[in-house]
Amino acid sequence: NQNGVEVEVLHEVQGSPAPSVSLTLDRAVQNAAQHAVDTRGGQAMMVVIKPSTGEILAIAQNAGADADGPLATTGLFPPGSTFKMVTAGAAVERDMATPNTMMGCPGHIDIGHRSIPNYGGFDLGVVPMSRAFASSCNTTFAELSSKMPPRGLTQAAGSYGIGLDYQVEGITTVTGSVPPTVDLAERTEDGFGQGRVLASPFGMALVAATVAAGRTPVPQLIAGRPTTVQGDATPISPKMVEALRPMMRLVVTNGTAKEISGCGAVFGKTGEAEFPGGSHSWFAGYRGDLAFAALIVGGGSSEYAVRMTKAMFESLPPDFLA
């Protein structure tokens, strides 16, 4: 009535339980990834995808990252040298190089009005592309990208899922963007993941999962609710996959990610992406049917993202990847 007192019940409807949903998240992987990111200060995050199915196995962020929302799936950052997976694949697809092609890795290179240095100015001379990849030679991949057409890297990135719009039921995701450019300096910087290239950890996990599976998996979080994909891309080719896998393995066995070499047959690519005042720490790759991307925002050297990934693998049950 007008006094807020219940007078009578007009109609009753019996409640019914809401339909249950089954998530693809794996408890062991999620717990291991969460433990790993919680060991880091600042903003640390990790995404893990099952390459064979596209199932999202883990999305982990520490408290610092949580304060700014779902950064692991929607935050866009320069991917640094992890993007060399895309550049190397594009070079192979365009018959510009193979893993055995001898290429220069000088301490710095001038292209257009841009001077590109290697980290600390290291100089390897002339080496196979596989060695330049494992040692993360900026100068090698800057030169390769400078010789590609304006849409070359954009098209290549699409083959790994970057730039496509995945409508994943239950979660908002953004993969990243690689704008085409006629500007030589921008294209040069894009080749080693700087310039205007941006990616999320979700996007880089999808890149790694694509190499592992030999095709771009369609990510999924809720079983029975298919993901829709907007955007067109040329599928990754077998020769790209066959070239990238041994180069990514060399990164771990005799390159910039040697610290994780004791965690089984891990394939990966490190990255330290510079921004004004600092750099982001990246590591993306896969082991068996588990692909990952790890990011520490402003974390500096890629060794910290490698250590965070190592902590995840060491926290998994001993027989998980047996």
C-alpha positions in Angstrom: 0.0 0.0 0.0 1.0 3.7 0.2 2.9 2.9 3.4 5.0 0.2 1.8 3.3 -2.6 3.6 2.7 -5.8 1.7 -1.0 -6.4 1.4 -1.3 -9.5 -0.9 0.6 -11.6 -3.3 -0.7 -11.1 -6.9 1.3 -13.8 -8.6 4.1 -16.2 -7.9 6.5 -17.7 -10.4 8.7 -20.6 -9.3 12.4 -20.0 -9.7 14.5 -22.3 -11.8 18.2 -22.9 -11.7 20.3 -21.0 -14.3 21.9 -23.3 -16.9 25.4 -24.3 -15.9 28.3 -23.3 -18.1 31.6 -25.1 -18.5 34.7 -22.9 -18.7 37.8 -24.0 -20.6 40.1 -22.7 -17.8 42.3 -25.5 -16.4 42.6 -25.4 -12.7 46.3 -26.5 -12.6 47.4 -24.1 -15.3 45.4 -21.2 -13.9 46.8 -21.8 -10.4 50.3 -22.1 -11.8 50.0 -18.9 -13.9 48.5 -17.0 -11.0 51.3 -18.1 -8.7 53.8 -16.9 -11.2 52.4 -13.4 -11.8 51.9 -13.0 -8.0 55.7 -13.3 -7.6 56.1 -10.0 -9.5 55.5 -6.5 -8.4 54.1 -3.8 -10.7 51.7 -5.1 -13.3 52.3 -8.7 -14.4 50.1 -10.9 -16.5 50.0 -14.1 -18.4 47.6 -15.8 -20.9 47.8 -19.5 -21.7 46.0 -21.1 -24.7 45.7 -24.7 -25.9 47.0 -24.6 -29.5 45.2 -27.8 -30.7 41.7 -26.5 -29.7 42.0 -22.8 -29.0 40.7 -23.3 -25.4 41.8 -20.6 -23.1 43.5 -22.4 -20.2 44.5 -19.5 -18.0 44.2 -15.7 -17.7 46.3 -14.5 -14.8 47.0 -11.0 -13.5 48.6 -9.8 -10.3 46.9 -7.1 -8.1 48.7 -4.3 -9.8 47.4 -5.3 -13.2 43.9 -5.9 -11.8 43.7 -2.3 -10.7 43.6 -1.2 -14.3 41.1 -3.9 -15.6 41.6 -6.9 -17.9 45.0 -5.9 -19.2 45.9 -9.5 -20.1 43.2 -9.7 -22.7 42.6 -6.1 -23.8 45.7 -4.1 -22.9 47.8 -3.0 -25.9 51.5 -2.6 -25.6 54.5 -2.6 -28.0 55.5 -6.2 -28.2 59.2 -5.6 -28.8 61.2 -8.5 -30.2 58.4 -11.1 -29.6 57.0 -9.6 -32.8 60.1 -10.9 -34.7 58.1 -14.2 -34.9 55.8 -12.3 -37.4 58.6 -10.5 -39.2 60.7 -13.7 -39.6 57.6 -15.5 -40.9 56.8 -12.8 -43.4 60.4 -12.9 -44.7 60.2 -16.6 -45.2 56.8 -16.4 -46.9 58.1 -13.7 -49.2 61.2 -15.8 -50.1 63.4 -13.1 -48.6 65.2 -15.4 -46.3 65.3 -18.9 -44.7 66.7 -19.8 -41.2 70.0 -20.6 -42.9 70.3 -17.4 -44.9 73.4 -15.4 -44.0 72.5 -11.9 -42.8 74.2 -9.0 -41.2 73.7 -8.3 -37.5 75.7 -5.1 -37.0 75.6 -3.1 -33.8 73.6 -0.5 -35.4 72.1 0.3 -38.8 70.9 3.5 -40.5 67.7 3.2 -42.5 66.1 6.3 -43.8 66.3 8.9 -41.1 66.4 6.3 -38.3 69.4 4.7 -36.6 68.5 1.3 -35.2 70.8 -0.2 -32.5 71.0 -3.7 -31.1 70.6 -3.9 -27.3 73.9 -2.7 -25.9 75.2 -2.3 -29.4 76.3 -6.0 -29.7 77.6 -6.9 -33.2 77.5 -10.5 -34.5 78.8 -9.7 -38.0 77.2 -12.0 -40.6 75.2 -14.9 -39.2 72.3 -17.2 -40.2 68.9 -15.7 -39.7 68.3 -18.3 -37.0 71.2 -17.0 -35.0 70.0 -13.4 -35.5 66.6 -14.5 -34.2 67.9 -16.4 -31.2 70.2 -13.5 -30.2 67.4 -10.9 -31.0 69.2 -8.7 -33.5 67.1 -5.6 -34.1 69.3 -4.6 -37.0 68.6 -7.8 -38.9 64.9 -7.6 -38.6 64.8 -3.8 -39.2 66.5 -4.3 -42.5 64.1 -7.2 -43.5 61.0 -5.1 -42.7 62.3 -2.1 -44.5 62.3 -4.1 -47.7 58.7 -5.3 -47.3 55.7 -3.5 -48.9 53.5 -1.1 -46.8 51.0 -3.9 -45.9 53.5 -6.7 -45.6 53.7 -6.9 -41.9 50.0 -6.2 -41.5 49.1 -9.1 -43.7 51.7 -11.4 -42.0 50.3 -10.5 -38.5 46.8 -11.4 -39.6 48.1 -14.9 -40.3 48.8 -15.3 -36.6 45.5 -13.7 -35.5 46.8 -10.2 -34.8 44.3 -7.6 -36.0 41.4 -10.0 -36.2 38.4 -9.4 -34.0 37.5 -12.4 -31.9 34.1 -12.3 -30.2 34.8 -14.7 -27.4 31.8 -15.6 -25.3 32.3 -14.6 -21.7 35.3 -12.3 -22.2 36.4 -9.2 -24.0 39.5 -9.6 -26.1 41.7 -7.4 -28.3 44.6 -9.0 -30.2 46.5 -5.9 -31.4 47.1 -3.8 -34.5 49.8 -3.5 -37.2 48.9 -0.5 -39.3 50.1 -0.5 -42.9 52.6 2.3 -43.6 54.4 3.8 -46.5 56.8 5.5 -44.0 60.2 3.7 -44.2 61.2 4.6 -40.6 57.9 3.3 -39.2 58.1 0.1 -41.2 61.7 -0.4 -40.0 60.7 0.0 -36.4 57.6 -2.2 -36.8 59.9 -5.1 -37.8 61.2 -5.5 -34.3 58.0 -4.7 -32.5 58.4 -1.0 -31.9 57.0 1.7 -34.2 53.2 1.6 -34.2 52.8 -2.1 -33.6 50.7 -3.0 -30.5 49.6 -6.3 -29.1 48.0 -7.7 -26.0 49.3 -10.7 -24.1 46.2 -12.5 -25.4 47.3 -11.6 -28.9 50.9 -12.8 -28.5 49.7 -16.0 -26.9 47.6 -16.5 -30.1 50.8 -15.9 -32.2 52.6 -18.6 -30.3 49.7 -21.0 -30.4 49.5 -20.5 -34.2 53.2 -21.6 -34.6 52.6 -24.6 -32.3 49.4 -25.7 -34.1 50.4 -24.8 -37.6 47.2 -22.9 -38.0 45.5 -20.0 -36.1 43.3 -21.5 -33.4 40.0 -20.0 -32.7 40.0 -19.0 -29.0 37.2 -20.2 -26.7 36.3 -19.7 -23.0 32.9 -21.3 -22.6 32.4 -24.8 -23.9 29.5 -25.0 -26.4 29.5 -21.3 -27.2 31.5 -20.8 -30.4 33.6 -17.7 -31.0 32.9 -15.5 -34.0 35.8 -14.0 -36.0 35.6 -10.7 -37.9 38.4 -9.9 -40.4 40.1 -11.8 -43.2 43.6 -13.2 -43.1 45.7 -15.6 -45.1 46.4 -18.7 -43.1 49.9 -19.3 -41.9 51.8 -21.4 -44.4 53.7 -24.7 -43.7 57.0 -23.2 -44.7 56.5 -20.3 -42.2 55.8 -22.8 -39.4 58.7 -25.1 -40.4 61.1 -22.2 -40.3 59.9 -20.6 -37.1 59.8 -23.7 -34.8 63.5 -24.5 -34.8 64.4 -20.8 -34.5 62.1 -20.5 -31.5 63.7 -23.6 -30.0 67.1 -22.1 -30.5 66.0 -19.0 -28.5 65.7 -21.4 -25.5 68.6 -23.7 -26.1 71.2 -21.1 -27.1 69.7 -17.7 -27.1 68.0 -15.0 -25.0 65.8 -17.5 -23.0 68.4 -20.0 -21.9 67.2 -19.6 -18.3 64.1 -21.7 -19.0 66.0 -24.5 -20.9 65.5 -26.8 -17.9 61.7 -26.8 -18.3 61.5 -29.2 -21.1 61.1 -28.6 -24.8 60.1 -24.9 -24.7 59.9 -22.8 -27.9 59.8 -19.1 -27.5 60.8 -15.5 -28.3 61.8 -12.9 -25.8 61.2 -9.2 -26.1 62.1 -5.9 -24.3 59.8 -3.2 -25.7 60.9 0.3 -25.1 58.6 3.2 -24.2 59.5 6.7 -22.9 61.1 6.2 -19.5 61.3 2.4 -19.5 60.7 -0.9 -21.2 58.3 -3.8 -21.0 59.4 -7.4 -20.3 57.9 -10.0 -22.7 58.2 -13.7 -23.3 55.9 -15.7 -25.6 56.1 -19.3 -26.8 54.8 -22.8 -26.3 55.6 -26.2 -24.9 53.7 -29.2 -26.1 50.0 -28.3 -26.3 50.4 -25.2 -24.1 51.1 -21.7 -25.6 51.7 -18.7 -23.5 52.5 -15.0 -23.4 53.9 -13.3 -20.3 54.2 -9.6 -19.8 55.6 -7.4 -17.0 54.6 -3.8 -17.7 57.7 -1.6 -17.3 59.5 -4.7 -16.1 62.7 -4.0 -18.1 64.8 -6.9 -19.4 63.0 -9.9 -20.9 64.8 -12.2 -18.4 62.1 -11.3 -15.9 59.2 -12.5 -18.1 61.3 -15.6 -18.8 61.6 -16.2 -15.0 57.9 -15.6 -14.5 57.1 -18.2 -17.2 59.6 -20.6 -15.6 57.8 -20.2 -12.3 54.6 -21.2 -14.0 56.0 -24.4 -15.5 57.7 -25.3 -12.2 54.3 -24.9 -10.4 52.5 -27.3 -12.7 52.0 -30.9 -11.6 55.1 -33.0 -12.5 53.2 -35.1 -15.0 51.1 -32.3 -16.5 53.1 -32.1 -19.8 54.5 -35.6 -19.7 
